Amino acid sequence: MNHSIYRNEALDVIARNVISRYDPSLLHTPAPIPIEKIIEKVYKLTIEFQYIRKNGRILGETVFEDCLVPIYDRLNNEGYKLEPFAAGTLIIDASLFNCRGDGRYVYTCAHELAHWVIDKDYFLQLGKTAAMTAKAVRSSETDKEIECQANRLACRILMPKGTTKMAFYHNRNQAKIISYLAKFFCVSDEAMKIRLTELGLLP
């Protein structure tokens, strides 16, 4: 089964739909996107914290159908164990639990939601979960393409085109505009810089 590839314009539309299903006003007034609430209230998904891998390489994993998922047994230091997870579970690495306002946590949640929104049929056909790695190392070009597209949608959900532009122009006299907007939208400086560059707002 081939994976669907979306143009940036289509991802903008998908992101707007995701946000408007929760609160359309978020598309008109700059505000942090409440990604946890969208995940739980709109999509009825469950966020669960686990130590996914011993080396922390995987930050998030999306479960599309009831299955057993290997989880690192950190408490007993006994390697990996297979744990049952229900369809619609977003497994977030427990290392992010205490930094839930941090850009890395917010972005991981948005990335996993993106998989649920645009990749569900593909992964159901494969009978696999979707895993977000800490580093951009994937086993195939298809994997890289899928992860890159989930990142592109995550950016558009957390930093909508219209409100990000509004916030930029309203605060363009700020000395550290990238850090200021990153903090405002609860994303990393790096993610904000990429988004502003993509929108043509940075040289």
N, C-alpha and C positions, 0 to 999 in steps of 0.2 A: 504494500500500500504506500502510495506517495504521500509525502507530507505537504500540506498546503503552505504556499508562500504568499505573504501579503505585502503589498506596497505600503510605504509609510503613510500615505493618505488613508488607506483602508484601516491601518492600525490606529490612526487618529480617531476615526469614526467608531471603531470598536471600543477604544478607551473612553470616549465620550458616553457611549451607551452604558458601559460598566459604571461610570460615575453617576450618570443621571438616574439610573435605577435606584440608587441610594438617596441622592439629593441633587436635583438639577441646578440648584443655586450655586453649587461648587464649581460650575462651569462659567459663572458670571462674576463671582467675587473671589479674589485670591484667598486661599486658605489651605492649610495642610489637609491632605486627603486621608480620612480615617480608614486606612486599609483594613484593619482588623474588623471593624464594624461592617464594611462591605463584604468581607469574606464570610463572616458569621451570619449577618442578618439578611443579606441579599442572596448569596449563593448557598447558604445553609451548610457551609463547610466547617470542619472542626480543625482547630490548630492544636497540635500536641507537641510538647517538647521532649526530645530524646537525644542522647548522645549517638549520633548516626554512625560515625566512624571514629576510630581511635585517634587518627591524625587530624581530625577536624576538617578534612578536605571537602566533605559534603555538608553544605549549610542548610539545605532544604530538600524535601522529597514530596512529590504529590502522588497520592494513592488513588487510582481511578476505579478500582474494583476491589472487593474484599480479598485480602491476600496476606501472606506471611512476608514480613520484611526483615532482613538482617539488621540488628541493632547492636551497637557495642555495649557490653555489660560492664560499664565503668565502675559501678559500686562493688561488684564482686571480683572485678579484674579477671574475668574468665573468658575473655575473647568475645565472640559474637553469639547471639541467640536469635532465633526466629520468633518475632512477635506478630500477633494478628492485628491487622488494622482494617477498619471499615472503609469502604469507598467514600471518597469525599474528605479524607483526612490529609491535612497539610502538616507534614512532620518537619519541625524546625529544630535545628541543632540546639541543644540545651545551653551551649556556650553563649547564645544570644539572649537567654532568658532575662538576665539582669540589665540588659541594655535595650529595652524595648522601645525607647524613644530614639535610639541610635539609627543612623541612616542604613547601616548594614542589615539590621533586623527588618526595618520597614521595606527595604528593597528586596530582601529575600522573600517576604510575604507577597509582595506585588509580583515578583517573578513566578512564584508557585501558582498564584491566582491566574497569571497569564497562561500558564500551561493548561490549567483547568478550562479556561475560556476558549482557547484556540487549538489545543492539542489533544483534547480528550478522546476524540474518535480515533486518532492515530495511535495513541498509546493503548487504547482498549483493544485494537486489532493486534498489537504486538504482545499484549498481556504483560506489559512492563509498567514500572513507575517512572516518573520523571525526576531526575536528581540534579540539583544545582551545586556545582563544585566551586570551591573557593578560588581555584585558579582555572584559567581558560584552557584546560587540557581535556580534549574529548577524543573518543576512540575512532571517530569517523567524521567525514565532511558533513554528513547528514546530522550527526549529533551537534556539531558546531553551529550549523545553520538553524537548528531547532532552538538551541540555547540563545543564540544571537537574536532571534526573532522574539523570544520570550523577554529578553532584556529590553528590546525596543518597545514592546508593549508596556512593560513595567514602567519605563521612563515616562511614557505618555499618560499612564494612569496617575502616577505620583506628581507629574509636572505637566498638567494639561497645557496645550499650546496657547490658548487664549489668556488664561489667568497667569501663566508664567510670563507672558509678554507684558501684561498689565503690571504685574509686580516689578518686573525689571524697569519699565519706564517710570513707574512711580518712585522707585528707589535708586535710580541710576546715579545719583550724586553720592551714594554711600561709598566710602573709601574702599571697602572690601565687599563689593557687590556679590561676588560668587559665594563667599562664606555666609553673608547676610541672608541671601535667598535660600541657600542650602539649609540653614538653620530654620528658616521660616517654613519651608516645605518638608522638613524632617528627612532630608536626604544627605548623602555625602557631598563634600565639595567637588569631588571628581564627577559624580553623576550630574550635578548641577552645571558644571563647566561643559560637559559633553552636550547636555540639553540646550544650553544657551548658544553654544557654537552651532549646533544643528539648526536652531531657529534663526541663525544669522544675526544674533545680538552681540556676539563677540568677534573681534577681528581674527 
